[in-house]
Amino acid sequence: MRINKIILYNFNSFEGLNEFDFSCQTPDKNIILIGGKNGAGKTSLFLAIKIALYGSLAFGYLGVNPYYIAKIKDCINFKSFQKKTVKASVQVNLSLMVEREVREYEIIREWDCTGQKLIEKHYIMYNGELLEEQESAYFQNYLHGLIPPGLFDFFLFDGEQVGTIFSTNSYNTYIKNAVYTLCGLDVFEIVRKYSANYTGRAANENEEEVYSLYEQLKNKVEVLEKKKGDLEVQMKQEQELLEQTKTDLIELETAFKNAGGITKKNRKLLTEKYQESERLKAESAAKIKIFMEGLMPFFIVKEFSDKITSQLDFEEKEEIYYYVQQKLNYNEIKLTLNKSRNVDEKTIDSLMDFLLSKFKPKGFKEGTQLMHDLSKEGKGKVNAMISSIEDFDTQEMIHLIKQKQTASDNTAEINRILKNAMTEEDNNKFIEQENLLFKKKDQISQELLDIQNHIDKIIDELQTTTLQRDKAFQKLKDTAQDKHVFELSSGLTKMMSALLSKKTVFIRDRLETLIVTALHQIYRKDNLITHVEIGEDFQFSLYQNATYEVTELNYLMKNLGKEAFASMIGKEGKKKLFELYGVNSMIQLQQAMNFVDGHGSIELYKKIDLSRLSKGERQIFILSMYWAIIELSGKDIPFIIDTPYARIDAGHRKEISEKFFPNISKQVIILSTDEEINEEYYGILKPYIAKEFLLVNDEAQNRTSVEQRYFFER
């Protein structure tokens, strides 16, 4: 199969008529190189080919439905809607080997979206003549058999997305289907299923009725299974779209923050924080000011407060003493005492001295002046001030000063953030984009829910119908007269199963060898992956060479257990140990190893967890697997790759340029930026390049033009 030409008319950013001639003149020039900056329209070529070949099946839909119509409308160039008639189309010209003859076909899909209603027309032309409806259906069946829609992405390799192949548990089904289809094993599977279901025609009216019921139920089961499969494909696509939308939201949020954007919620929080900081700053400043203007001078001389208190107390006692001295009259006391009896003057003097001594303060000296001489109110104020000084909390004041500083810093930082924030207009643009993405996310989530509900209903119906079919089959088998035909179909089923099993084993073994061979050609690390084992259901196990001491193997067996140990060294490693110890089972091997207490080393394998490979290593492994599958199939199918070096380091890019692209297929279409296939790798690929194209995007017009060259001239 060859893609000879792609013609786009008003498709995505390709305004008007745009033509790509992919024809190759010489066998040694197998590469079509298409360059373009990000957003120039490279991925649109992927989509155009897929839609041209499969129509609604390109998106996992069984027919034209509102979802498919919406996707096609999104693919029509926006400027087309500014004209009286809205028209767009994609065309792919193919060369196909049909019945040992190379035939030329043109596949065309046209759309008219005038007046909001989308009308699709599909044409297939052979040697310039339009195929009739029945011939067109035959061709579509042939094309779907050659490259089924489910395997189309297998040949349109996206370097950015390829790592996801092994990120789910269903990767083995994907690879198994690809290998079965490309290697022709699907024919064996079809014959096996057909012979298993065939029971021969019934001979009488009763058997005809049973047979008719069985056929109806069998066909209904097949239709339901196909619907279920198609819906699961659609669900996977919608889930990928949902994940991409979530990623777009995260990227938009990051860009919004980097540009200084502030959401309404965050702006409100900042405003509240600013007001609270201003309040704390004002309260703290007021309290600090009161302290500075009132208490601080007295707090500075706090050490004199005890002396002042003592002096005030002394002066108070001194005043009392002078007051008592003034009130005690010598003559009045003498007169009072002599009324009852005669008292001499000496006794009166002693009494006077005794009474005055009770009020005389310690350290009193006659004739001294009062230092403060305060009134009672003045003393109260001084004592109150001293009490305030003694009760003053220095830690509280320190806390107030720090609180004021922190509040000042907060208000300054908030002012800076608000000053550097984007304008209201730009802010609203971001919010508008975010709302659109949220709306898209909600819409996809609802679609996923609807699809899941549909799948659940189909599963319930499928279970019921399958049970009815099986009962009808059993009844038909019990009543069938022609036992020989039934036995013949049963024998054919067994034969097909045996052939399929034998062929599958051969293909798995061959694929293991081819993958390792391809890895050795393009991978620079000799001992990362040296052995590959593919399970019955195409699960991959990767191994590297490893040398073990005998004692190490003993410990591994004991610490891991038999099953985990066997998985770690692989089937080939287990086979080597069986031969070395002369045993036939893991139990025997464990017993034999327990009795070995020797030294020496054994060359075996160590399992590598595929998920632990770096993204670049995983992409190189997958490229090697693709190469091996295509070589194993012997099919002449184009290999299309977008962002070829997405995860690959510079060292391996050279190996892939020299060995992979020139050899993987007779037609290799590469879509790249100038940062991937740069001037160095372009020089390596140049001898193998048949055609070059450069997609130039006019951002102002959102229009892509096509030039007959690549980024670099040589």
C-alpha positions in Angstrom: 0.0 0.0 0.0 1.2 3.5 -0.9 -0.2 6.9 -0.2 0.4 8.8 -3.4 -1.4 12.1 -2.8 -3.4 14.0 -0.2 -5.6 16.9 -1.2 -7.2 19.2 1.4 -9.8 21.8 0.7 -10.8 24.2 3.5 -9.7 21.6 6.1 -8.7 23.0 9.5 -6.0 25.7 8.9 -5.6 24.6 5.3 -7.6 27.3 3.6 -8.5 26.7 -0.1 -6.9 23.9 -2.1 -3.7 22.3 -0.7 -2.0 19.3 -2.4 0.7 16.9 -1.1 2.4 14.7 -3.7 3.9 11.7 -1.8 4.8 9.6 -4.9 8.3 8.0 -4.7 10.4 7.7 -7.9 13.1 5.3 -6.6 13.0 2.5 -4.1 16.0 3.8 -2.1 14.2 7.1 -1.4 11.4 6.1 1.0 11.0 9.1 3.2 8.5 11.9 2.9 9.6 14.7 5.2 7.0 17.3 6.4 8.2 20.2 8.5 6.3 22.8 10.5 6.3 24.7 13.7 3.9 23.7 16.5 0.4 24.5 15.4 1.2 24.7 11.7 -1.1 21.9 10.8 1.0 18.7 10.8 -1.5 16.8 13.0 -4.3 17.8 10.6 -2.7 15.6 8.0 -3.0 12.6 10.3 -6.7 13.4 10.9 -7.4 14.0 7.2 -6.1 10.6 6.1 -8.0 8.9 8.9 -11.3 10.6 8.1 -10.9 10.0 4.4 -10.4 6.3 4.9 -12.9 5.6 7.6 -15.4 8.5 8.0 -17.3 8.2 11.3 -15.3 5.1 12.3 -12.3 7.4 12.5 -13.8 8.7 15.8 -15.3 5.3 16.9 -18.9 6.1 15.7 -20.9 3.5 13.8 -22.5 6.1 11.5 -23.1 9.8 11.0 -24.4 11.1 14.3 -24.5 14.5 16.1 -21.0 13.8 17.7 -19.5 13.0 14.3 -21.1 16.1 12.7 -19.8 18.3 15.5 -16.3 17.0 15.0 -16.4 17.5 11.2 -17.7 21.1 11.7 -14.7 21.7 13.9 -12.4 20.5 11.1 -13.9 22.9 8.5 -11.8 26.0 8.0 -13.4 28.9 9.8 -13.3 31.3 6.8 -15.4 28.9 4.8 -18.3 29.9 7.1 -17.9 33.5 5.9 -19.0 32.5 2.4 -22.3 31.9 0.8 -21.7 28.2 0.5 -19.7 26.3 3.1 -17.7 23.5 1.4 -14.7 21.4 2.5 -13.2 18.0 1.5 -10.3 15.6 2.0 -8.9 13.2 -0.7 -6.4 10.4 -0.4 -5.0 8.6 -3.5 -3.7 5.1 -2.8 -1.9 2.3 -4.6 -3.1 -1.1 -3.4 -2.0 -4.6 -4.3 -5.3 -6.4 -5.2 -5.2 -9.9 -6.6 -1.4 -9.5 -7.4 -2.1 -6.3 -9.3 -1.3 -2.8 -8.3 -4.4 -0.6 -8.5 -4.9 3.1 -8.1 -7.8 4.4 -6.0 -9.0 7.8 -5.0 -11.0 8.2 -1.8 -12.9 11.4 -1.4 -15.1 12.8 1.4 -16.9 16.1 0.7 -18.9 18.2 3.2 -21.4 21.0 2.6 -22.3 22.9 5.8 -24.4 25.7 4.2 -27.3 26.8 6.4 -25.9 25.0 9.6 -26.8 21.5 8.2 -23.9 19.2 7.4 -24.2 16.9 4.3 -21.4 14.4 3.7 -20.7 12.7 0.3 -18.3 9.8 0.0 -16.7 8.7 -3.4 -14.3 6.0 -4.3 -12.7 6.1 -7.8 -10.7 3.4 -9.5 -8.5 4.4 -12.5 -10.4 7.6 -12.7 -13.9 6.0 -12.8 -16.4 6.2 -10.0 -17.2 2.9 -8.3 -20.8 1.8 -8.0 -22.3 1.4 -4.5 -21.8 -2.3 -4.3 -18.2 -2.1 -5.6 -17.5 0.7 -3.2 -18.8 -1.5 -0.3 -16.5 -4.3 -1.5 -13.5 -1.9 -1.5 -14.3 -0.6 2.0 -14.5 -4.1 3.3 -11.1 -4.9 1.7 -9.5 -1.8 3.0 -10.9 -2.4 6.5 -9.5 -6.0 6.3 -6.1 -4.6 5.3 -6.0 -1.9 7.9 -8.9 -2.1 10.4 -10.0 1.2 11.9 -9.0 0.0 15.3 -5.4 -0.6 14.0 -5.1 2.6 12.0 -3.3 4.5 14.8 -0.8 1.6 14.9 0.6 3.0 11.6 0.1 6.6 12.5 2.7 6.8 15.2 2.5 9.8 17.5 5.7 10.2 19.5 4.0 12.3 22.2 1.3 9.7 22.8 3.1 6.4 22.0 4.2 5.8 25.6 0.5 5.3 26.6 0.4 2.0 24.7 1.9 0.2 27.7 0.2 2.4 30.4 -2.9 0.3 30.5 -3.5 -3.4 31.2 -5.2 -3.8 27.8 -2.0 -3.2 25.8 -1.6 -6.9 25.0 -5.0 -7.0 23.3 -4.0 -4.0 21.2 -0.7 -5.7 20.1 -2.3 -9.1 19.7 -4.9 -7.7 17.3 -2.3 -5.9 15.3 -0.1 -9.0 15.0 -3.1 -11.3 14.1 -4.3 -8.9 11.4 -0.9 -8.1 9.9 0.2 -11.7 9.9 -3.1 -13.1 8.6 -4.0 -15.0 11.7 -7.3 -13.3 11.8 -8.4 -15.5 8.8 -7.8 -18.6 11.0 -9.7 -17.0 13.8 -12.7 -16.2 11.5 -12.8 -19.8 10.1 -12.6 -21.2 13.6 -15.5 -19.1 14.8 -17.5 -19.8 11.7 -17.0 -23.5 11.9 -17.7 -23.5 15.6 -21.1 -21.8 15.0 -22.0 -23.8 11.9 -24.2 -26.8 12.6 -25.6 -27.5 9.1 -29.0 -26.8 7.6 -32.0 -28.4 9.3 -33.9 -31.2 7.4 -37.5 -30.6 8.5 -39.8 -27.8 9.4 -39.2 -28.1 13.2 -35.5 -27.9 12.7 -35.9 -25.0 10.3 -37.7 -23.1 13.0 -35.0 -23.9 15.6 -32.3 -23.1 13.2 -33.9 -19.7 12.2 -34.2 -18.8 15.9 -30.6 -19.7 16.5 -29.4 -17.7 13.6 -31.4 -14.6 14.7 -30.0 -14.9 18.3 -26.4 -15.5 17.0 -26.6 -12.4 14.7 -28.0 -10.3 17.5 -25.2 -11.4 19.8 -22.6 -10.4 17.1 -24.3 -7.0 16.6 -24.4 -6.4 20.3 -20.8 -7.4 20.7 -19.8 -5.0 17.9 -21.8 -2.2 19.4 -20.2 -2.8 22.8 -16.7 -2.9 21.2 -17.4 0.3 19.3 -18.7 2.1 22.4 -15.7 1.0 24.3 -13.4 2.5 21.6 -15.5 5.7 21.8 -15.3 5.7 25.5 -11.5 5.4 25.4 -11.3 8.3 23.0 -13.6 10.4 25.2 -11.5 9.5 28.2 -8.3 10.6 26.4 -10.1 13.8 25.4 -11.1 14.3 29.1 -7.5 13.8 30.3 -6.3 16.3 27.7 -8.9 18.8 28.8 -7.8 18.4 32.4 -4.2 18.9 31.3 -5.3 22.0 29.3 -6.9 23.4 32.5 -3.8 22.8 34.5 -1.6 24.5 31.8 -4.1 27.4 31.6 -4.0 27.8 35.4 -0.2 27.8 35.4 -0.1 30.3 32.5 -2.7 32.4 34.4 -0.6 32.5 37.6 2.7 33.1 35.6 1.1 36.1 33.9 0.0 37.6 37.2 -3.5 36.5 37.1 -5.6 36.5 40.3 -9.0 34.8 40.5 -12.0 36.6 42.1 -11.7 34.2 45.1 -8.0 34.9 45.6 -8.5 38.6 45.1 -11.2 38.6 47.8 -8.9 36.6 50.1 -6.1 39.1 49.4 -8.4 42.1 50.1 -9.6 40.5 53.4 -6.0 39.7 54.4 -5.0 43.3 53.5 -7.8 44.8 55.7 -7.0 42.5 58.6 -3.3 43.4 58.4 -4.1 47.1 58.3 -6.3 46.7 61.3 -3.6 44.9 63.3 -1.0 47.5 62.1 -3.2 50.4 63.3 -4.0 48.7 66.7 -0.4 47.9 67.3 0.8 51.4 66.3 -1.8 53.0 68.7 -0.7 50.8 71.6 3.0 51.5 70.9 2.3 55.2 70.7 0.5 55.3 74.0 3.5 53.5 75.6 6.0 55.9 74.0 4.2 59.0 74.9 3.1 58.0 78.4 4.8 55.2 80.2 8.2 54.9 78.4 10.0 57.8 80.1 9.2 56.3 83.5 9.9 52.8 82.3 13.4 53.9 81.4 14.1 54.9 85.1 12.3 51.8 86.5 15.2 51.1 88.8 14.4 54.2 90.8 10.9 53.2 91.6 11.7 51.4 94.9 13.6 54.5 96.1 10.8 56.8 95.2 8.3 54.6 96.9 10.5 54.5 100.1 11.0 58.3 100.0 7.3 59.0 99.6 6.5 56.6 102.5 9.2 58.4 104.7 7.7 61.8 103.8 4.2 60.7 104.7 5.4 59.4 108.1 7.3 62.6 108.6 4.2 64.7 108.0 2.3 62.5 110.5 5.0 63.1 113.0 5.0 66.9 112.6 1.2 66.8 112.8 1.2 64.8 116.1 4.0 67.0 117.4 1.9 70.0 116.7 -1.2 68.6 118.3 0.5 67.3 121.5 0.4 70.4 123.9 2.6 70.1 126.9 0.4 72.3 129.2 -2.8 70.6 128.2 -1.3 67.2 129.1 0.1 68.6 132.4 -3.3 70.0 133.3 -5.1 66.9 132.4 -2.8 64.6 134.5 -2.8 66.9 137.6 -6.5 66.7 137.9 -6.4 63.2 139.4 -3.0 63.4 141.0 0.1 65.6 141.1 2.6 64.6 138.3 6.0 66.2 138.1 7.4 67.8 135.0 10.0 65.1 134.4 7.3 62.4 134.1 5.3 64.6 131.7 8.5 65.1 129.5 9.0 61.4 129.4 5.4 60.8 128.4 5.8 63.4 125.6 9.0 61.8 124.3 7.4 58.4 124.4 4.3 59.5 122.4 6.3 61.3 119.8 8.8 58.4 119.4 5.9 56.2 118.2 5.3 58.5 115.2 8.9 59.5 114.5 10.1 57.8 111.2 13.3 55.9 111.2 16.2 58.2 110.1 14.3 61.4 111.0 16.4 64.4 111.6 15.1 67.7 112.8 15.2 70.6 110.4 15.3 68.5 107.1 13.3 69.7 104.1 10.8 67.4 102.3 12.1 66.2 98.9 8.8 65.7 97.1 6.2 67.4 99.3 3.4 65.9 97.2 -0.3 66.2 97.8 -2.4 63.2 98.5 -3.6 63.2 94.9 0.0 63.6 93.6 1.1 60.7 95.7 -1.7 58.6 94.3 -0.7 59.3 90.7 3.0 58.5 91.4 2.0 55.2 93.1 -0.3 54.4 90.2 2.5 55.1 87.7 4.9 52.9 89.7 2.3 50.1 89.8 1.9 50.4 86.0 5.7 50.1 85.5 5.8 47.1 87.7 2.9 45.4 85.9 4.2 46.3 82.4 4.7 43.2 80.1 7.8 43.7 78.0 7.1 40.5 75.9 3.7 41.9 75.0 5.3 45.1 73.7 7.8 43.0 71.7 4.9 41.0 70.3 3.1 44.3 69.3 6.2 45.6 67.5 6.7 42.3 65.6 3.0 42.2 64.9 3.1 45.7 63.4 6.1 44.8 61.3 4.5 41.6 60.0 1.3 43.5 59.2 3.3 46.1 57.3 5.2 43.5 55.4 1.9 41.7 54.5 0.3 44.9 53.2 3.4 45.8 51.2 3.4 42.3 49.6 -0.3 42.4 48.8 0.1 45.8 47.3 3.0 44.4 45.2 0.9 41.4 44.0 -2.1 43.6 43.1 0.1 46.2 41.4 1.8 43.4 39.2 -1.5 41.6 38.5 -2.8 41.5 35.0 -5.5 43.9 33.8 -9.1 43.2 34.4 -9.6 42.7 30.6 -6.8 40.1 30.4 -8.0 38.5 33.6 -11.5 38.1 32.1 -10.0 36.5 28.9 -8.3 33.8 31.0 -11.5 33.3 33.0 -13.5 32.9 29.7 -11.0 30.3 28.5 -11.2 28.5 31.8 -15.0 28.5 31.7 -15.0 27.0 28.2 -12.7 24.3 29.3 -14.8 23.5 32.4 -17.9 23.4 30.1 -16.0 21.1 27.7 -14.9 18.9 30.7 -18.5 18.7 32.0 -19.8 17.9 28.5 -17.3 15.1 28.0 -18.0 13.7 31.5 -21.7 13.6 30.7 -20.9 11.9 27.3 -18.8 9.3 29.2 -21.7 8.7 31.6 -24.1 8.3 28.7 -21.8 5.9 26.9 -21.2 3.9 30.1 -25.0 3.6 30.7 -25.4 2.5 27.1 -22.6 -0.1 27.5 -24.2 -1.4 30.8 -27.6 -1.8 29.0 -25.9 -3.6 26.1 -24.0 -5.9 28.5 -27.3 -6.8 30.2 -29.0 -7.5 26.9 -25.9 -9.4 25.7 -25.9 -11.7 28.7 -29.6 -12.5 28.2 -29.3 -12.9 24.4 -26.1 -15.1 24.8 -27.9 -17.4 27.2 -30.9 -17.7 24.8 -28.5 -18.3 21.9 -26.6 -21.0 23.8 -29.9 -22.7 24.7 -31.0 -22.5 21.0 -27.7 -23.9 19.9 -27.9 -26.8 22.3 -31.5 -27.6 21.1 -30.3 -27.4 17.5 -27.4 -29.6 18.2 -29.6 -32.1 20.0 -32.2 -32.2 17.1 -29.7 -32.0 14.2 -30.1 -35.0 11.9 -26.9 -34.6 9.9 -24.5 -35.6 12.6 -21.7 -35.9 10.0 -21.8 -32.2 9.1 -21.8 -31.3 12.8 -18.8 -33.6 13.4 -17.1 -32.1 10.3 -17.6 -28.6 11.6 -16.4 -29.6 15.1 -13.3 -31.2 13.5 -12.6 -28.1 11.5 -12.9 -26.0 14.6 -10.3 -28.2 16.4 -8.1 -28.1 13.4 -8.3 -24.3 13.1 -7.6 -23.9 16.8 -4.6 -26.2 16.6 -3.2 -24.3 13.5 -3.9 -21.0 15.2 -2.1 -22.1 18.4 0.9 -23.5 16.5 1.2 -20.4 14.3 0.8 -18.1 17.3 3.7 -19.8 19.1 5.9 -19.5 16.0 5.0 -15.8 15.6 5.6 -15.0 19.3 9.0 -16.7 19.2 9.9 -14.9 16.0 8.7 -11.6 17.3 10.8 -11.9 20.4 13.9 -12.4 18.3 13.1 -9.5 15.9 12.5 -7.1 18.7 15.8 -7.8 20.3 17.6 -7.5 16.9 15.9 -4.2 16.3 16.9 -2.9 19.8 20.5 -3.8 19.2 20.5 -1.7 16.0 19.1 1.5 17.5 19.7 1.3 21.2 23.1 2.3 22.6 22.9 0.4 25.9 24.0 -3.2 25.2 22.6 -4.7 28.4 19.3 -2.9 29.1 17.0 -5.3 27.2 18.7 -8.5 25.9 15.8 -10.9 26.0 12.0 -10.6 25.5 9.4 -13.1 26.3 5.8 -12.8 25.0 3.1 -14.7 26.9 0.2 -16.6 25.4 -2.1 -13.5 25.5 0.8 -11.2 24.3 1.9 -9.9 27.6 5.5 -8.7 27.4 8.2 -9.5 29.8 11.6 -7.8 29.4 14.9 -9.1 30.7 18.5 -8.1 30.8 21.6 -10.4 31.2 22.6 -10.9 34.8 25.3 -13.0 36.5 24.3 -14.7 39.8 26.4 -16.4 42.4 25.0 -19.8 43.5 24.4 -18.6 47.0 22.6 -15.5 45.6 20.2 -17.7 43.7 19.5 -19.7 46.9 18.6 -16.6 48.8 16.5 -15.3 45.9 14.5 -18.5 45.9 14.0 -18.4 49.6 13.2 -14.7 49.9 11.0 -14.4 46.8 9.3 -17.7 46.6 9.1 -20.1 43.6 6.6 -18.1 41.5 8.2 -14.7 41.9 11.7 -16.3 41.4 10.5 -18.0 38.2 9.0 -14.7 36.9 12.2 -12.8 37.7 14.5 -15.1 35.6 12.0 -15.8 32.9 11.2 -19.0 31.0 14.6 -19.2 29.4 16.3 -18.7 32.8 14.2 -21.4 34.3 15.0 -23.7 31.4 18.7 -23.2 31.9 18.4 -24.0 35.7 16.3 -27.1 35.0 19.0 -28.4 32.6 21.8 -27.4 35.0 20.3 -29.2 38.0 18.6 -32.0 36.0 15.0 -31.3 37.3 11.6 -30.8 35.7 9.7 -28.6 38.1 10.2 -25.6 40.4 9.7 -27.8 43.5 12.5 -30.1 42.4 14.6 -27.1 41.6 14.1 -25.6 45.0 15.0 -29.0 46.6 18.1 -29.4 44.4 19.3 -25.9 45.2 18.9 -26.4 48.9 21.5 -29.2 48.8 24.0 -27.2 46.7 26.6 -25.4 48.9 29.1 -24.4 46.3 30.6 -21.3 44.7 30.7 -20.1 41.2 28.4 -18.0 39.0 25.6 -18.6 36.5 24.6 -16.5 33.5 20.8 -15.9 33.6 18.4 -13.0 33.2 16.8 -10.3 35.4 13.3 -9.0 34.7 12.8 -5.3 33.9 9.6 -3.7 34.9 8.3 -2.0 31.7 6.7 0.8 33.7 10.1 1.7 35.2 11.7 2.4 31.8 12.1 6.1 31.1 9.8 7.7 28.5 12.7 7.8 26.1 13.7 4.1 26.7 10.0 3.1 26.4 9.6 4.9 23.0 12.8 3.2 21.7 11.4 -0.2 22.8 8.1 0.5 21.1 9.8 1.7 17.9 11.7 -1.6 17.9 8.5 -3.5 18.4 6.8 -1.7 15.5 9.8 -2.5 13.3 9.7 -6.1 14.3 5.9 -6.5 13.7 6.1 -4.9 10.3 9.1 -7.0 9.3 7.3 -10.2 10.6 4.1 -9.4 8.7 5.9 -8.8 5.4 3.1 -6.3 4.6 3.9 -3.2 2.5 2.2 -0.5 4.6 3.2 3.1 5.1 4.6 4.2 8.4 3.6 7.7 9.5 5.2 9.3 12.5 4.5 12.6 14.2 7.0 14.2 16.7 9.5 11.4 16.0 12.0 12.3 18.7 9.5 13.4 21.4 11.1 11.5 24.3 14.4 10.4 22.8 17.8 11.8 23.7 20.3 13.2 21.2 22.5 10.1 21.1 19.7 7.8 20.1 18.3 10.2 17.6 21.3 9.7 15.3 20.9 5.9 15.5 17.2 6.1 14.6 17.9 8.5 11.8 20.6 6.2 10.3 19.0 2.8 10.8 15.3 3.0 11.7 13.6 5.4 9.2 15.4 4.1 6.1 14.5 0.5 6.8 11.1 0.2 8.7 8.9 0.6 5.6 9.0 1.3 1.9 7.1 4.6 2.6 7.9 6.6 5.7 6.1 9.9 6.3 7.7 12.0 9.0 6.1 15.2 10.5 8.6 17.2 12.5 9.6 20.6 13.8 13.1 22.1 13.2 14.0 21.3 16.8 13.5 17.6 16.3 14.9 16.8 12.8 17.4 19.6 12.9 20.1 20.3 10.4 22.3 17.4 11.7 19.6 14.8 11.4 18.3 16.3 8.2 21.8 15.7 6.7 21.6 12.0 7.7 18.1 11.5 6.2 18.7 13.6 3.1 19.9 10.6 0.9 16.6 8.8 1.7 14.2 11.7 1.2 11.8 11.5 -1.8 9.7 14.6 -1.1 9.9 17.6 1.3 7.2 19.9 2.4 7.2 22.9 4.8 3.9 24.0 6.5 4.0 27.7 7.2 1.3 29.1 9.5 0.2 32.7 9.3 -0.9 33.2 12.9 -2.8 36.5 12.2 -4.9 34.8 9.5 -4.8 31.3 11.1 -3.9 30.0 7.6 -1.4 27.3 6.6 0.5 27.4 3.3 2.5 24.6 1.8 6.0 25.0 0.4 8.1 22.4 -1.5 11.0 22.4 0.9 12.1 21.7 4.4 13.6 24.1 7.0 17.1 23.7 5.8 18.8 23.9 2.3 21.5 21.5 1.3 
